[in-house]
Amino acid sequence: MRILVAGSSGFVGVRLCPALAEAGHQVRAMTRRPERYLGVGEPVYGDVSEPDSLRAALNGCDAAYYLVHSLDSADFTDRDAAAARAFAGAAAEAGLRRIVYLGGLGDDGDHLSEHLRSRRAVEELLGSTGVPVTTLRAGIIVGHGGISWEITRQLVERLPAMIAPRWVRTRTQPIAVADVVRYLVGVLELPAAAAARAFDIGGPEVLEYGDMLRRVSAIQGRSTLVLPIPLLSLALSWPLSVCWQTWRWVSLGLWLVTDVDPKAGRALLGSMNNEVVVREDSIRELVPFEPMDYDHAVLEALGERVRAERVS
């Protein structure tokens, strides 16, 4: 099939494009700077804020992957909603057979964070013009360059001890980025009856955030102390001072401790009070393989970082 990847230069997109090409598909990589694109696939101009550019990019395609988000913007909810509406309209005009979207885990009955509510809204908006949408909902994706992973890695590497907020006891089900890509490629072959569905994806282990920090610390030969303090809710802490429940301080904390974009990091931190685990695993039968465990995923991410640094 001829496949458009919106978000081809992002964390998941740069891995997805070569995987699709290897599976025999014709890849069209949508980017705002096609002249600078060096990845796999035919670069085409497209901007989710310009509906006309989306029509041209989607013309002649059979399906599309939607991997776009605006977490680095303060008004990401409105931006992502507008972008999803524009993409859905252009997809319907182009006669697409399917859109595949990577969303977020989380129970609809829970009090979802602004970030997770936005993910759900994008799901609905992408399907609002009648094109079937296959959604894969993931929690923490472990891989070099991913925002959630970089927060985890840098906290462990830069802080010998953490006075931690209560979200360190929230459960999540991390998944390796390589396994996310395998699922994304695999669902493209699903029959039409399974096209307009949402699937939960995750690795084989359910872990608390605190356990994840300790496991990364042990793998790196460190001894990071994580001390949960129930009174701290949505705050980021470090040895010399404590960021209390103020988003402005959370952003400052991320800026001081990590090099993650503060706005994107703040949006993700807001989701850490939501339990994000797989509730139904039918995807395991439809796209059968054994996802790697957390330690293996961490080692892969650390190894990829070392290789990237050598190349640069």
TIKOLNU-972243 format. One record per residue: residue in three letters; x, z, y negated of N, C-alpha, C in turn. Coordinates in steps of 0.2 Angstrom, whole numbers, padded with zeros to 4 digits, always signed. Example, Ala and Ser with C-alpha at 12.3 -4.5 7.8 and 13.67 -1.06 7.14 Angstrom:
ALA+0066+0039+0028+0062+0039+0022+0066+0039+0016/SER+0064+0035+0011+0068+0036+0005+0064+0039+0000/
This chain:
MET+0004+0000+0006+0000+0000+0000+0004+0000-0006/ARG+0001-0002-0012+0005-0002-0018+0003+0005-0021/ILE+0007+0009-0023+0006+0016-0025+0009+0017-0032/LEU+0005+0020-0036+0007+0022-0043+0009+0030-0042/VAL+0014+0032-0045+0016+0039-0045+0016+0041-0052/ALA+0011+0045-0054+0011+0048-0061+0015+0054-0061/GLY+0020+0055-0065+0025+0061-0064+0031+0059-0060/SER+0033+0053-0060+0038+0051-0055+0045+0054-0057/SER+0046+0056-0063+0052+0059-0065+0052+0067-0064/GLY+0047+0070-0062+0046+0077-0062+0049+0080-0055/PHE+0049+0086-0055+0051+0090-0049+0049+0087-0042/VAL+0043+0086-0041+0040+0083-0035+0041+0076-0035/GLY+0040+0072-0041+0039+0065-0041+0046+0062-0039/VAL+0052+0065-0041+0058+0062-0039+0059+0062-0032/ARG+0056+0066-0028+0057+0067-0021+0052+0063-0017/LEU+0046+0062-0020+0040+0058-0017+0042+0051-0017/CYS+0044+0048-0023+0045+0041-0023+0049+0038-0018/PRO+0055+0041-0016+0059+0038-0011+0056+0039-0004/ALA+0052+0045-0003+0048+0046+0003+0043+0041+0004/LEU+0039+0039-0001+0034+0034+0000+0037+0027+0001/ALA+0043+0025-0002+0046+0019+0000+0049+0019+0007/GLU+0051+0024+0009+0054+0025+0016+0048+0024+0021/ALA+0042+0026+0019+0036+0025+0023+0033+0018+0023/GLY+0036+0014+0019+0035+0007+0019+0030+0005+0013/HIS+0029+0009+0008+0024+0008+0003+0028+0005-0003/GLN+0024+0001-0007+0027-0002-0013+0026+0004-0019/VAL+0031+0006-0022+0031+0012-0026+0031+0009-0033/ARG+0026+0011-0037+0027+0010-0045+0027+0016-0048/ALA+0033+0017-0052+0035+0024-0055+0032+0024-0062/MET+0027+0028-0063+0025+0028-0070+0029+0033-0074/THR+0031+0030-0080+0036+0035-0084+0035+0032-0092/ARG+0036+0037-0096+0036+0035-0103+0042+0031-0106/ARG+0047+0032-0102+0053+0028-0103+0056+0024-0097/PRO+0053+0019-0096+0054+0015-0090+0062+0012-0090/GLU+0064+0011-0096+0071+0008-0097+0076+0013-0095/ARG+0074+0020-0095+0079+0025-0093+0078+0027-0085/TYR+0073+0024-0082+0072+0027-0075+0077+0024-0070/LEU+0080+0028-0066+0085+0027-0062+0083+0028-0054/GLY+0076+0030-0053+0074+0032-0047+0072+0026-0043/VAL+0069+0028-0037+0066+0023-0032+0059+0020-0035/GLY+0058+0014-0034+0052+0011-0036+0052+0007-0043/GLU+0047+0003-0044+0047-0001-0050+0045+0003-0056/PRO+0049+0004-0061+0047+0008-0067+0042+0004-0071/VAL+0036+0007-0073+0031+0005-0077+0030+0010-0083/TYR+0028+0007-0089+0026+0012-0094+0019+0014-0093/GLY+0019+0021-0094+0012+0024-0094+0012+0031-0097/ASP+0007+0032-0101+0007+0039-0104+0000+0041-0104/VAL-0001+0047-0101-0008+0050-0100-0012+0051-0106/SER-0008+0051-0112-0012+0052-0118-0014+0045-0121/GLU-0012+0039-0118-0014+0033-0120-0017+0029-0114/PRO-0024+0029-0115-0028+0026-0109-0026+0019-0108/ASP-0025+0015-0113-0023+0008-0112-0017+0007-0108/SER-0012+0011-0109-0006+0011-0104-0008+0012-0097/LEU-0012+0017-0096-0014+0019-0089-0018+0013-0085/ARG-0022+0009-0089-0025+0003-0086-0020-0002-0084/ALA-0015-0003-0088-0010-0008-0086-0006-0005-0080/ALA-0004+0001-0080+0000+0004-0075-0003+0004-0068/LEU-0010+0005-0068-0014+0006-0062-0016-0001-0059/ASN-0015-0006-0063-0018-0013-0061-0015-0015-0055/GLY-0019-0017-0050-0016-0020-0044-0014-0014-0039/CYS-0015-0008-0041-0013-0002-0036-0019-0001-0031/ASP-0017+0002-0025-0022+0004-0020-0023+0011-0021/ALA-0018+0015-0023-0019+0023-0023-0014+0025-0028/ALA-0015+0032-0030-0011+0035-0035-0010+0042-0034/TYR-0004+0044-0036-0002+0051-0035-0002+0054-0042/TYR-0006+0060-0043-0006+0063-0050-0002+0069-0050/LEU+0004+0069-0053+0008+0075-0053+0010+0077-0060/VAL+0005+0076-0065+0006+0077-0072+0004+0084-0074/HIS+0007+0088-0078+0005+0094-0081+0008+0095-0088/SER+0005+0099-0092+0008+0100-0099+0009+0108-0100/LEU+0012+0111-0095+0013+0118-0095+0018+0120-0101/ASP+0022+0116-0103+0027+0117-0108+0024+0117-0115/SER+0017+0116-0115+0013+0116-0122+0009+0122-0122/ALA+0008+0125-0128+0004+0131-0129-0004+0129-0127/ASP-0006+0123-0129-0013+0121-0127-0013+0116-0121/PHE-0009+0119-0116-0009+0114-0110-0016+0113-0106/THR-0020+0118-0107-0027+0117-0104-0031+0111-0107/ASP-0031+0111-0113-0034+0105-0116-0031+0098-0115/ARG-0024+0099-0115-0020+0093-0114-0021+0090-0107/ASP-0021+0095-0102-0022+0093-0095-0029+0090-0094/ALA-0034+0093-0097-0040+0090-0096-0041+0083-0099/ALA-0039+0082-0105-0039+0076-0108-0036+0070-0104/ALA-0030+0072-0101-0026+0068-0097-0029+0066-0091/ALA-0032+0071-0088-0036+0070-0081-0042+0065-0082/ARG-0045+0066-0088-0051+0062-0089-0049+0054-0090/ALA-0044+0054-0094-0041+0047-0095-0039+0044-0089/PHE-0035+0047-0085-0033+0044-0079-0038+0043-0074/ALA-0043+0047-0073-0049+0046-0069-0053+0039-0071/GLY-0054+0038-0078-0057+0032-0080-0053+0026-0079/ALA-0047+0026-0080-0042+0021-0078-0042+0019-0071/ALA-0042+0024-0067-0042+0023-0060-0048+0020-0057/ALA-0054+0022-0060-0060+0019-0058-0060+0011-0060/GLU-0058+0010-0066-0058+0003-0068-0053-0001-0064/ALA-0048+0002-0062-0043-0002-0058-0045-0003-0050/GLY-0051+0001-0048-0053+0000-0042-0049+0004-0037/LEU-0046+0009-0039-0042+0013-0034-0046+0016-0028/ARG-0043+0016-0022-0046+0018-0016-0045+0026-0016/ARG-0040+0029-0019-0039+0036-0018-0034+0038-0024/ILE-0035+0045-0026-0030+0048-0030-0028+0054-0026/VAL-0022+0056-0026-0019+0062-0022-0016+0066-0028/TYR-0019+0072-0028-0017+0077-0033-0014+0083-0030/LEU-0009+0086-0033-0005+0092-0031-0008+0098-0036/GLY-0012+0102-0033-0015+0108-0037-0012+0114-0035/GLY-0016+0120-0036-0014+0126-0035-0018+0130-0031/LEU-0015+0135-0026-0019+0139-0022-0023+0144-0027/GLY-0027+0148-0023-0031+0153-0027-0038+0153-0025/ASP-0041+0159-0024-0048+0159-0022-0052+0158-0028/ASP-0057+0154-0028-0062+0153-0033-0066+0159-0035/GLY-0067+0164-0030-0071+0170-0032-0066+0175-0036/ASP-0060+0174-0036-0055+0178-0039-0055+0177-0047/HIS-0053+0181-0051-0052+0180-0058-0046+0176-0059/LEU-0046+0170-0058-0041+0165-0059-0037+0165-0066/SER-0031+0165-0066-0027+0164-0072-0029+0158-0076/GLU-0027+0157-0082-0028+0151-0086-0025+0145-0082/HIS-0019+0146-0080-0016+0141-0077-0019+0138-0070/LEU-0022+0143-0066-0025+0141-0060-0032+0138-0062/ARG-0035+0141-0067-0042+0138-0069-0041+0131-0071/SER-0035+0129-0075-0034+0123-0077-0033+0118-0071/ARG-0029+0120-0066-0028+0116-0060-0035+0114-0057/ARG-0039+0119-0056-0046+0117-0053-0050+0112-0058/ALA-0049+0113-0064-0053+0109-0069-0050+0101-0068/VAL-0044+0101-0067-0041+0094-0067-0043+0091-0060/GLU-0044+0095-0055-0046+0092-0049-0053+0089-0050/GLU-0058+0093-0053-0064+0090-0054-0064+0084-0059/LEU-0060+0084-0064-0060+0079-0069-0058+0072-0066/LEU-0053+0073-0061-0050+0067-0058-0055+0064-0054/GLY-0060+0067-0051-0065+0064-0047-0071+0063-0050/SER-0071+0064-0057-0077+0063-0061-0080+0056-0061/THR-0076+0051-0060-0078+0044-0061-0079+0040-0054/GLY-0079+0044-0048-0081+0042-0042-0075+0040-0037/VAL-0069+0040-0040-0063+0038-0035-0062+0045-0031/PRO-0061+0044-0024-0060+0050-0020-0053+0053-0022/VAL-0054+0060-0022-0048+0063-0024-0046+0068-0018/THR-0040+0067-0016-0037+0072-0010-0032+0076-0014/THR-0034+0083-0014-0030+0088-0017-0026+0092-0012/LEU-0020+0093-0013-0016+0098-0010-0015+0104-0014/ARG-0017+0110-0012-0016+0116-0016-0010+0120-0013/ALA-0005+0121-0017+0001+0125-0015+0002+0131-0020/GLY+0005+0136-0017+0007+0141-0021+0014+0140-0024/ILE+0019+0145-0023+0026+0144-0025+0029+0138-0021/ILE+0032+0134-0024+0036+0128-0021+0043+0130-0022/VAL+0047+0130-0017+0054+0132-0017+0058+0125-0017/GLY+0062+0124-0022+0066+0119-0022+0070+0118-0029/HIS+0076+0116-0029+0080+0115-0034+0076+0112-0040/GLY+0076+0115-0046+0073+0112-0052+0066+0114-0053/GLY+0062+0117-0048+0055+0119-0049+0055+0126-0053/ILE+0050+0126-0057+0050+0132-0062+0049+0138-0059/SER+0045+0139-0054+0044+0145-0050+0050+0147-0047/TRP+0053+0143-0043+0059+0144-0040+0065+0146-0044/GLU+0066+0143-0050+0071+0144-0055+0070+0151-0058/ILE+0064+0153-0059+0063+0160-0061+0065+0165-0056/THR+0063+0164-0050+0066+0168-0044+0073+0169-0044/ARG+0076+0163-0043+0083+0162-0042+0087+0166-0048/GLN+0085+0164-0054+0089+0167-0060+0088+0174-0061/LEU+0082+0177-0059+0081+0184-0060+0086+0187-0055/VAL+0086+0185-0049+0091+0188-0044+0098+0188-0046/GLU+0100+0182-0048+0107+0181-0050+0109+0184-0056/ARG+0105+0186-0061+0107+0188-0067+0105+0196-0068/LEU+0101+0198-0064+0099+0205-0065+0101+0210-0059/PRO+0105+0215-0060+0107+0219-0054+0101+0223-0052/ALA+0096+0225-0057+0090+0229-0055+0085+0227-0059/MET+0079+0228-0057+0073+0226-0060+0067+0231-0060/ILE+0065+0234-0066+0059+0238-0066+0053+0233-0066/ALA+0050+0233-0061+0046+0227-0059+0038+0229-0061/PRO+0035+0224-0063+0027+0225-0064+0024+0224-0058/ARG+0017+0226-0058+0014+0226-0051+0013+0220-0048/TRP+0014+0214-0051+0013+0208-0048+0019+0207-0042/VAL+0024+0211-0042+0029+0210-0036+0025+0212-0030/ARG+0020+0215-0030+0016+0216-0024+0010+0211-0022/THR+0010+0206-0026+0005+0201-0025+0007+0197-0019/ARG+0003+0195-0015+0005+0190-0009+0005+0183-0011/THR+0009+0179-0008+0009+0172-0009+0012+0169-0003/GLN+0011+0162-0003+0014+0159+0004+0018+0153+0001/PRO+0024+0154+0000+0029+0149-0002+0030+0143+0002/ILE+0031+0138+0000+0032+0132+0004+0038+0128+0001/ALA+0042+0125+0005+0048+0121+0003+0046+0114+0000/VAL+0049+0112-0005+0047+0106-0008+0047+0100-0003/ALA+0052+0100+0001+0052+0094+0006+0046+0094+0010/ASP+0043+0100+0012+0037+0100+0016+0031+0098+0012/VAL+0031+0100+0005+0026+0097+0001+0026+0090+0001/VAL+0031+0087+0000+0032+0079+0000+0029+0076+0007/ARG+0031+0080+0012+0029+0077+0019+0021+0077+0019/TYR+0018+0082+0016+0011+0083+0016+0008+0077+0011/LEU+0011+0076+0006+0009+0071+0001+0009+0064+0004/VAL+0014+0063+0007+0015+0056+0011+0010+0056+0016/GLY+0009+0061+0020+0005+0061+0026-0003+0060+0024/VAL-0005+0063+0019-0012+0063+0018-0014+0056+0015/LEU-0010+0052+0013-0011+0045+0011-0014+0041+0017/GLU-0013+0043+0023-0015+0039+0029-0021+0042+0032/LEU-0024+0047+0029-0030+0050+0031-0036+0046+0031/PRO-0041+0046+0035-0047+0042+0035-0051+0043+0029/ALA-0055+0038+0027-0059+0039+0021-0063+0045+0021/ALA-0066+0048+0027-0070+0054+0027-0066+0060+0025/ALA-0060+0060+0025-0056+0066+0023-0053+0065+0016/ALA-0054+0059+0013-0051+0057+0007-0053+0062+0001/ALA-0059+0064+0000-0062+0068-0005-0062+0075-0003/ARG-0056+0078-0001-0056+0085+0001-0050+0088-0002/ALA-0050+0095-0002-0045+0099-0005-0042+0103+0001/PHE-0036+0103+0002-0032+0106+0008-0027+0111+0005/ASP-0027+0117+0008-0022+0122+0007-0016+0120+0011/ILE-0010+0121+0007-0004+0120+0010+0001+0126+0009/GLY+0005+0128+0014+0010+0133+0013+0014+0134+0019/GLY+0020+0138+0018+0025+0139+0023+0022+0143+0028/PRO+0026+0145+0033+0023+0149+0039+0023+0157+0037/GLU+0025+0159+0031+0026+0166+0030+0022+0168+0024/VAL+0018+0173+0024+0015+0176+0018+0019+0182+0016/LEU+0021+0182+0010+0026+0187+0007+0024+0189+0000/GLU+0026+0195-0001+0025+0198-0008+0030+0195-0012/TYR+0029+0195-0019+0034+0192-0024+0041+0197-0023/GLY+0040+0203-0022+0045+0208-0022+0050+0206-0016/ASP+0046+0204-0010+0050+0202-0004+0054+0196-0005/MET+0051+0191-0009+0054+0185-0010+0061+0186-0014/LEU+0060+0191-0019+0066+0192-0023+0072+0196-0019/ARG+0069+0200-0014+0074+0204-0010+0077+0199-0005/ARG+0073+0194-0002+0076+0190+0003+0081+0185-0001/VAL+0080+0182-0007+0085+0178-0010+0091+0182-0012/SER+0090+0188-0014+0096+0193-0015+0100+0193-0009/ALA+0097+0195-0003+0101+0196+0003+0105+0189+0005/ILE+0101+0184+0004+0104+0177+0006+0110+0176+0002/GLN+0110+0178-0004+0116+0177-0009+0121+0182-0008/GLY+0120+0187-0004+0125+0192-0003+0125+0197-0009/ARG+0119+0198-0012+0118+0203-0018+0114+0209-0015/SER+0114+0214-0020+0110+0220-0018+0105+0221-0024/THR+0101+0217-0026+0096+0218-0031+0091+0223-0030/LEU+0091+0228-0035+0086+0233-0034+0079+0231-0037/VAL+0074+0231-0034+0067+0230-0036+0063+0236-0036/LEU+0061+0239-0042+0058+0245-0042+0051+0244-0045/PRO+0046+0243-0041+0039+0242-0044+0036+0248-0048/ILE+0034+0247-0054+0030+0252-0058+0023+0249-0059/PRO+0018+0253-0056+0011+0250-0056+0008+0249-0063/LEU+0011+0253-0068+0008+0253-0075+0010+0246-0078/LEU+0015+0243-0076+0017+0236-0079+0013+0231-0076/SER+0009+0227-0080+0005+0222-0077+0008+0215-0077/LEU+0007+0212-0083+0010+0205-0083+0016+0205-0088/ALA+0021+0209-0086+0027+0209-0090+0033+0208-0086/LEU+0038+0206-0089+0045+0204-0086+0049+0210-0088/SER+0053+0213-0084+0057+0218-0085+0065+0217-0084/TRP+0069+0221-0087+0076+0220-0085+0079+0227-0087/PRO+0085+0229-0085+0088+0236-0085+0088+0239-0092/LEU+0089+0235-0098+0090+0238-0104+0084+0239-0108/SER+0079+0236-0106+0072+0236-0110+0067+0234-0106/VAL+0061+0235-0108+0055+0234-0104+0050+0230-0108/CYS+0048+0224-0105+0043+0220-0109+0036+0222-0107/TRP+0032+0225-0111+0025+0228-0109+0020+0222-0110/GLN+0014+0224-0109+0009+0219-0108+0007+0215-0115/THR+0012+0211-0117+0011+0207-0123+0015+0200-0121/TRP+0011+0195-0121+0013+0188-0119+0019+0186-0124/ARG+0019+0188-0130+0025+0186-0134+0032+0189-0131/TRP+0031+0195-0129+0037+0199-0126+0039+0195-0119/VAL+0034+0193-0116+0035+0190-0109+0039+0184-0110/SER+0037+0180-0115+0041+0174-0117+0048+0175-0119/LEU+0049+0181-0123+0056+0183-0125+0060+0185-0119/GLY+0057+0188-0115+0060+0190-0109+0063+0185-0105/LEU+0059+0180-0104+0061+0174-0100+0066+0170-0104/TRP+0066+0170-0110+0071+0166-0114+0078+0170-0113/LEU+0077+0177-0113+0084+0180-0113+0087+0180-0106/VAL+0083+0180-0101+0085+0181-0094+0086+0174-0090/THR+0082+0169-0092+0082+0163-0088+0082+0157-0093/ASP+0084+0151-0091+0084+0146-0095+0077+0141-0094/VAL+0072+0145-0091+0066+0141-0090+0062+0141-0097/ASP+0058+0135-0098+0054+0135-0104+0050+0141-0104/PRO+0050+0145-0110+0046+0151-0110+0038+0149-0110/LYS+0036+0144-0113+0028+0142-0112+0026+0141-0105/ALA+0030+0137-0101+0029+0135-0094+0029+0142-0090/GLY+0035+0146-0091+0036+0152-0087+0030+0157-0089/ARG+0028+0157-0095+0023+0162-0097+0016+0160-0093/ALA+0015+0153-0093+0009+0151-0089+0009+0153-0082/LEU+0015+0152-0079+0015+0154-0072+0015+0161-0070/LEU+0018+0165-0075+0018+0172-0074+0011+0175-0074/GLY+0007+0172-0078+0000+0174-0079-0004+0173-0072/SER-0001+0169-0067-0004+0168-0061-0002+0173-0056/MET+0003+0177-0057+0006+0181-0052+0002+0187-0050/ASN-0004+0188-0054-0008+0193-0052-0013+0190-0047/ASN-0014+0184-0046-0018+0181-0041-0015+0180-0035/GLU-0018+0182-0029-0015+0181-0023-0016+0173-0021/VAL-0011+0170-0019-0011+0163-0018-0008+0162-0011/VAL-0013+0162-0006-0012+0161+0001-0016+0156+0004/VAL-0014+0153+0010-0018+0148+0013-0024+0151+0016/ARG-0030+0148+0015-0037+0151+0018-0039+0147+0023/GLU-0038+0140+0023-0040+0136+0029-0034+0131+0030/ASP-0032+0130+0036-0026+0126+0038-0027+0120+0042/SER-0033+0117+0040-0035+0111+0044-0030+0105+0043/ILE-0026+0105+0037-0021+0100+0036-0015+0100+0041/ARG-0014+0106+0045-0009+0106+0050-0011+0102+0056/GLU-0017+0101+0057-0019+0096+0063-0019+0089+0060/LEU-0021+0088+0054-0021+0081+0051-0014+0078+0050/VAL-0010+0082+0047-0003+0080+0046+0002+0085+0050/PRO+0003+0084+0056+0006+0089+0060+0014+0089+0060/PHE+0016+0095+0058+0024+0096+0058+0024+0104+0057/GLU+0030+0106+0058+0031+0113+0057+0035+0115+0051/PRO+0032+0118+0046+0035+0119+0039+0041+0124+0040/MET+0046+0123+0036+0052+0128+0037+0050+0135+0034/ASP+0053+0140+0036+0052+0146+0034+0055+0148+0027/TYR+0054+0153+0024+0056+0155+0018+0064+0155+0017/ASP+0067+0158+0022+0075+0158+0021+0078+0151+0021/HIS+0075+0147+0026+0077+0140+0026+0076+0136+0020/ALA+0070+0137+0017+0069+0134+0011+0073+0136+0005/VAL+0075+0143+0005+0079+0145+0000+0086+0142+0001/LEU+0089+0142+0007+0095+0139+0008+0096+0132+0006/GLU+0090+0128+0007+0090+0121+0005+0090+0120-0002/ALA+0086+0125-0006+0086+0124-0013+0093+0126-0016/LEU+0096+0131-0013+0103+0133-0016+0108+0127-0014/GLY+0108+0124-0008+0112+0119-0007+0111+0113-0011/GLU+0105+0111-0013+0104+0106-0017+0106+0107-0024/ARG+0106+0113-0026+0109+0115-0033+0116+0114-0033/VAL+0120+0116-0028+0127+0115-0027+0129+0107-0027/ARG+0125+0104-0024+0126+0096-0023+0125+0093-0030/ALA+0120+0095-0034+0118+0092-0040+0124+0094-0045/GLU+0126+0100-0045+0132+0102-0049+0138+0098-0048/ARG+0139+0097-0042+0145+0093-0040+0145+0086-0043/VAL+0139+0083-0043+0138+0076-0045+0138+0076-0053/SER+0136+0081-0056+0136+0081-0063+0143+0083-0066/
